């Protein structure tokens, strides 16, 4: 399989970036040529994910949406498709999975769309001036972001295809040979790894770096790792077969509590890629089924890997577990990684665990990903990239564990040793594991949120309102409910960190909270699940105070379960968001890229006699809204924003109330933004 390396951020050229983009785009499309027909695009091989047609369109939609956010594309290419295929469900617990909510596009439509996106990106690459080095702020960063995002989905889509019924795929000449079956599996053994201080993270995102990196790779952390033992090989199918034959899937004592829940739900008897036929096991690859190669690494989820460690530990009388992220780095530092089964260099499959030697160990990089016991967390100095703040933040929930080392199909950023990817513990990748003995290490954990915007809005929503002002979201949510006569379903659009949504919950049977920012949704989701959230609020200079939101202190707590939080674009909502009795839009419209579009369409999502409350200080800025799309405030016509708003809404709504609502947002102990929001209340005709 032809493959090209990622471009250097300090030495690259336009031609190199264009080649990297076109090759990435083509290879991803070629992956779907393994499907026997277009009908297979609508299969859902994994019930917790969308059908394949979503992923076929998603990577192209990602380019369009991110380039528009970066102001490199002016308008959507296909608004409907870019809504349906914008946000997946792979990692976000708040995303929707009901297939009845989606009218999936035809395969041919997606192919045409992908071609149009390809042309737009190539045109942009050819006309955009290239200044080196490429940094986070560079207009070239979102282009590289789109390319690396597509390379991630090359791997994750291959996992989904691997879970299809084998009759729905076929080998394809564009995809290269699988590895030799190999001889018997080698006996595994434990080898010493010396402890040392491990420095994790690439440092500040503002510094110059060699290759593209995702936001969670930046920042820094120092961990003291003590000496430990690690298995020489990845756990092979043969070694894991002992666990299966010993009744490992039936014996709950080997499984952690979360693993037991998955065990009861999925009812597995063996790894997901194994197929049992007449008492023998076969292995499902991406494009074919073969006899189980005992010398290849087993591929399992985290729960299975951890249960095996518990089984082997009990058998051997040792404290066997999975390595931590820091221990994997010590193993990598002690090894000699030159060649590996990675980047599609060798095979379109895993290979024998004793094929690629890296010093004393094997497969430190490549073959299959390696589960660690470390839930992903942000390094000190972490900052989400503003164009893709939902890449990492939703995974900082202690439910996503880090995988290291890459697999046979990992390319681009995935194939770099410092890459950081994490998945829900019940999800499958081309992932296996090795095990360790000895887990002592010291790290300083961050127990509060220091992101300035999140902290500011946490304080605004849940802190004590200053100057005897009423709490803004709580006051308006309750007042909005007072206008309603029906209380089935409410929408809080631009919900931020969720206070208004929770305040609506005692009144409505169902409350949907939507926000464009995953950073804010993360807070609301965590408050609902865990009931507590800590943040740091500034006092003066570098000083600050740690504060904690405790849900049990609020009246709405018994009703919080009625809320559901989703990431969404207010100007391009999915069709499933409809039939609302109340829509609340607080301080939203002057932060939309197309406020008129939102106002023209929101009535279509409401029931007759539904109430719409809009609050806005009309603080227009070209940072958010092109000047020609402001509702008012332009010198050329002298029209105020409310008049522009009224002109749009009065076709479907009747104005029933209007008033000013003051609020203050704290910047530091002695500095506040004091603002008046114009609140208008409308009734759907």
Helices and strands as residue ranges (DSSP letters): H 14-31, G 32-34, G 38-42, H 52-69, H 79-84, G 99-101, H 107-127, H 141-162, G 166-168, E 190-193, E 196-203, G 215-217, E 219-225, E 228-231, H 237-245, G 252-254, H 257-266, E 274-277, E 280-284, E 289-291, H 302-316, E 320-322, H 325-334, E 357-358, E 361-362, E 369-375, G 393-395, E 400-404, G 412-415, E 421-424, E 431-432, E 435-437, E 441-442, H 452-462, G 466-468, H 472-482, E 489-493, H 499-505, E 510-515, H 518-530, E 532-538, E 544-550, G 551-553, G 555-562, E 563-567, E 580-586, G 589-591, H 595-602, G 603-605, E 606-616, G 627-629, H 641-649, E 653-668, E 671-684
